[in-house]
């Protein structure tokens, strides 16, 4: 169950995409996510699909790995689709008992589903191709240019990297606590939702106590290693923009512009404009 | 005397330490007038029962906490002096008990780089220091691994490398083997001993495994916040009865020799290792 989490996982293949500067990837992903919400016809989604497919091929990450990331969101996507499908007023195309499907509903549901899928795929390509360290370094750099956040850029990046460092440790610990509680007769498999939720308490309490203890010890260890915030701190690995980053930025800019241009296309594809 | 303390690695002068918090407004005295000194290049073992104040002492040496009374001088610098705080922490590195709770980064070499990064060392030099430190603990092959994929002993060696990269003069080990299995314990002890022998690193090793410190230069025994014994391993461990009274063990072979003596066999009382025992018995 816990091993299926792909968010924030790094899948090294040494591809061109992996070698790009994290800042390049963050910039593109941000622009890409924003752009997704401007798309208003299927041409745009088609173009998005082509762009993502090309990037995925270039990254050499197996398709199955990326699809696994979507699996976790199937429930949310289904819910959005169902809600939009039946709740949007408009021209009725089909009736299912008390429920009616409208053409507009069909359109909105399709767009929403595609949007969510592309959103997850797009962002997970970024996390899959960028090591957590590079990602936090890139974010730290980007945050320095956002007003109000600027002051906390280093602290936020440090928090993120510590969180990433401790995810596997805490997962191991959760599994250990679960086994220990099962050995004491705890039951996590049966019962209704409420009793199952109640059964989680004997897992969560020890987990929290241990997490706080870890945090305390880690803070002491960090201070003992002369940690005193971001000031005057140097980094072993410096971020460096290279030729390929410049080239990709130009390409990415063109792609985003291309995506924007699709919103002007007046030829209907499947749905009327 | 002043000249002496300049040469010394660490000088603890009549230190008291009280933990303020308690239910009945009472403070708990963790250290009750401790004086000791550590010379450069020494390997000193510190032993004591739970609550004897040995962990408190180790934190005082690294300026994580400060004495309620008395002074701790590290390489000529007083820990009370806030100006020298970071120099002291860099000079006297510290390795803690739980290997998981002292690794900060998601990649081994990044973790080793954490200390020098905090010190503001230039990137190129950090790279060199990291490679050197990983070589000393023999973990170069794992430079790009994630810490959670390593065994306990390996994680602890990475923690040691992280301290080495800061180029300290002295390393304080606060029960570094307590949470490890026997093979991990052996790995870590070999690394610590090699550091002391080959790199002339001053080592302060706090432990409750007596076998680990039989070849230390000196052993300090703490009990109820006081130094109760101090001397060479041989002179300390032959006082089996006294050590047992304050809840401490002796190395297995010393205990065996003690039992044999009490059973009436004429045998030396300062046997420390199996080899020595074999020699003594075959005479």
Contacts between the chains, C-beta under 8 A, distances in Angstrom:
chain1	res1	chain2	res2	distance
A	131	B	106	7.6
A	131	B	107	7.1
A	132	B	106	4.9
A	133	B	105	6.7
A	133	B	106	6.0
A	133	B	107	6.0
A	133	B	110	5.5
A	161	B	104	7.7
A	161	B	105	6.6
A	161	B	106	6.4
A	162	B	104	6.6
A	164	B	106	5.4
A	165	B	103	7.0
A	165	B	104	6.5
A	165	B	105	6.3
A	165	B	106	4.9
A	165	B	147	7.2
A	168	B	146	7.4
A	168	B	148	4.2
A	169	B	100	5.6
A	169	B	148	5.8
A	172	B	148	7.2
A	213	B	101	8.0
A	214	B	98	7.9
A	214	B	100	7.2
A	214	B	101	5.0
A	217	B	96	6.7
A	217	B	98	6.1
A	217	B	101	3.9
A	217	B	102	7.1
A	218	B	101	5.1
A	218	B	102	6.8
A	218	B	104	7.1
A	220	B	59	7.8
A	220	B	64	6.0
A	220	B	96	7.4
A	221	B	94	7.9
A	221	B	96	5.6
A	221	B	101	6.5
A	221	B	102	3.7
A	221	B	104	7.7
A	222	B	104	6.2
A	222	B	114	7.9
A	223	B	64	6.3
A	223	B	89	7.4
A	224	B	62	5.4
A	224	B	64	6.0
A	224	B	89	6.0
A	224	B	93	7.4
A	224	B	94	4.5
A	224	B	96	7.8
A	225	B	89	7.5
A	225	B	93	7.8
A	225	B	104	7.9
A	225	B	114	6.0
A	225	B	115	4.4
A	225	B	118	6.2
A	225	B	162	6.6
A	225	B	163	7.3
A	225	B	166	6.8
A	226	B	86	5.4
A	226	B	89	5.1
A	226	B	90	5.8
A	226	B	115	6.3
A	226	B	118	4.3
A	226	B	119	5.6
A	226	B	166	6.9
A	227	B	114	7.4
A	227	B	118	4.9
A	228	B	86	7.1
A	228	B	118	6.7
A	232	B	120	4.7
A	233	B	117	5.6
A	233	B	118	6.1
A	233	B	120	6.4
A	234	B	116	7.8
A	234	B	117	5.5
A	234	B	120	5.2
A	234	B	121	6.0
A	234	B	122	6.3
A	234	B	123	6.0
A	234	B	126	6.8
A	235	B	113	7.9
A	235	B	117	5.8
A	235	B	123	6.4
A	235	B	126	7.9
A	236	B	109	7.7
A	236	B	110	7.1
A	236	B	113	4.0
A	236	B	116	7.5
A	236	B	117	6.3
A	236	B	123	5.7
A	236	B	126	4.2
A	236	B	127	5.9
A	236	B	130	6.6
A	237	B	110	7.8
A	237	B	123	7.4
A	238	B	123	5.6
